[in-house]
């Protein structure tokens, strides 16, 4: 009877060692899965925030376009202003060249 008890304990130890390793492996996998889940939730929240931010920016853009149109501003007036600034700039260049007789 003692021999059977000893053999049973030996078998139990032999079986428990791999089982303990498997338990540790399962626990590690479980932690990795939890980390992946948390990361996925963070990405989902970030995506939602970005979508909301883009929506707000588009609304602001539409509001600004409405203001621009209500004040009668167009791209043409901005282009004319740039041309005028260029002409002023060229005049200054011509004056500078004239000072040095070039």
Secondary structure, DSSP 8 states (H G I E B T S, - for coil): -HHHHHHHHHHHHHHHHHHHHHHHHHHHHHHHHHHHHHHHHHHHHHHHHHHHHHHHHHHHHHHHHHHHHHTT--HHHHHHHHHHHHHHHHHHHHHHHHHTT-
